[in-house]
Amino acid sequence: MRSLRAALGQYATGVAVVTTALRDGRRAGVTVNSFTSVSLDPPLVLWCLSLRAPSAALFLRAGRFAVNVLGAGQDELSRRFAAPAADKFAGVATTAAACGLPLLDGTLASFACRTVTVHEGGDHLIFIGEVEQFGHTDGEPLLFHSGRYLERATA
C-alpha cells in the first residue's frame, strides 16, 4: 500500500478546500487534491471524500458544496482544513455564495455547486456537482507532490 501511495504521489495536483453548510448553521470544510472538471455542458465537477471523514454525513445531507482552489502561500489554510478541529472556520474570512455556501476569501477560484450524484468508490465517496456560481482571479496555484507542498512548478 505504501509503494502504491508513493507512486500515486508522483502525480502533482492542485489543492482545494471543499466547504458546505446546513440551514441550521453547521459548516464543514475539508482539504482535497481530488478535484477535477467533468463536463462544460452541463458544467460538472467532482471531488472525493473518505468514507471515514467526520464531515461525510454533513456533506451528504447538505446537497451542496463549494470548491475553493488555493493559491501559492495558502498552505496553512490547506493544513487547517486537513486537520480535525472543532471549528475549522474560526478566524478564516469567508463570503457567502448566493446559495449560502461559505466561500473562502482570497482563493484563486471558487465553484458553488449543487450535488448531482454521489458514488461509492472503494473507501471514498465521489461527489459530482453542477456548478451554479463561480469566480476566479489570476495567481500561482498551491501544488502538492510527493507528500509536500510546492510553491510553483519548475521547468
N, C-alpha and C positions, 0 to 999 in steps of 0.2 A: 504494500500500500504506500509506503514512504517513497519508493522509487517512482511509482506512478505519479504521486503528488509532485515530485521533483521534475519529472518530465513535463507535466502539465504547466508547471510554473515557468517554463521556458517561453510560454506564450505571454507576451506583455499585454496588459489590459489597462483601460482607464479605471477610475474609481468613482463610485457614486454612492450617495446616501438616499435610500428609499424611505419615504415618510408616509404616514397615514394618520387619520383622526376619526374618532367616532363622534356622533352628535352630543354625547354626554361629556365631551371634553377630553377623553383619554386619547393620548397620542403615542405613536410608536415610530421608531426610526432604526434603520439597520444599514451598515456599510456593505456594499456588494461590488463585485467586479464582473458579475454575470449579467450585464445589461447589453441589449442589442436591439437594433431595429429589425422588425419582421416584415413590414409592408408599408408602402407610402399611400396606397389606396385600397382599403382604408388605412389610416395611419395607426399602425400597431407596433408596440414594443414588448419586450419580455425581459424578465429578470427571475432569478432563482433564490429560494429561501429554504434553509434547512428545516426539515420536519420537526427537529428538536428545538428550534428557535422559540424562546419565550413569547415572542410577539406574533407567532404564526396565527394563532386564533384571532387576534385583533385584525391582522391584515385580511384574513378570510372574511371576517364579519363586516369590515368597513366597505368592501366592494369598490374601493377607490385607492389609488396610491399616487405619489408624486416621486419622480426620479430627479435628483439634484446632482448634476455632474460636477465633480470637484476639479478645481484648478491647482496649478503648482503652488506649493506653500500651504495647502489646506490639509496636510497630513494629520494635524492634530484633530481637526473636525472628523476625519475618517476614523481615527483611533477612538474618539469619544463615542461614536455610534457603533463601533465594533465591539465595545466592552459592555458588560452588564452594568446597569445603573438604574436607580430609582426614577430619575428624570434626566434623560439624555439631552433634553432641550433646555435645561437650566443654563441661562447666560448666553444662549445662542439666538441671534437675531433671525426672526422669520417674518414672512409676509404671507397672508392667506391668499390662496388661489381663489378664483371666482366660485369654485365649488366648496371652499373652506379648508382645503388641504394645506398643511404647513409647507411653505417653500423656504429653503434656507437662503438667506441673503448672501450675496457675493459669490455665488457659484457661476460656473461657465454657462450652464444651460439648465433648464428645468422643464419637466413634462408632467402635467397633471393629467391623470388617466382614470378611466372607468374600467374596472376589471371586467374583461370579456369572458375569460375562462381560466381555470386553474387545473393543471395536470400534475399527477404524481410522477416523478421520475427518480427512481431509486430512493435515496434518502433525502430528496429535495422536493419542494413544490415549485412548479414553473408557472409563474403568473404572466398572462398575456393581457395587455390593456390597450384600449383605444385612446389615443392622445386627444384630449379636449382643449388643452391650453398649453402653450409652450413659449419660451423666451430664451434668448442666448446673448452672450457678449463674446468679444474676442479675448484670447488669452491662451496661455500654455496649460495643457492638462496635467493633472496629477496622474502619474503612471505607476503601475505595480508590476514587478518582475522578480522572479526567484525569491519570493517571500519578503521583498523590501520595496519601499517607495523610491521612485526615480523622479527627479525634477523635470527632466526633458530627455527626449530621445537624442542619441548622438549618432552622427553619420559615420 
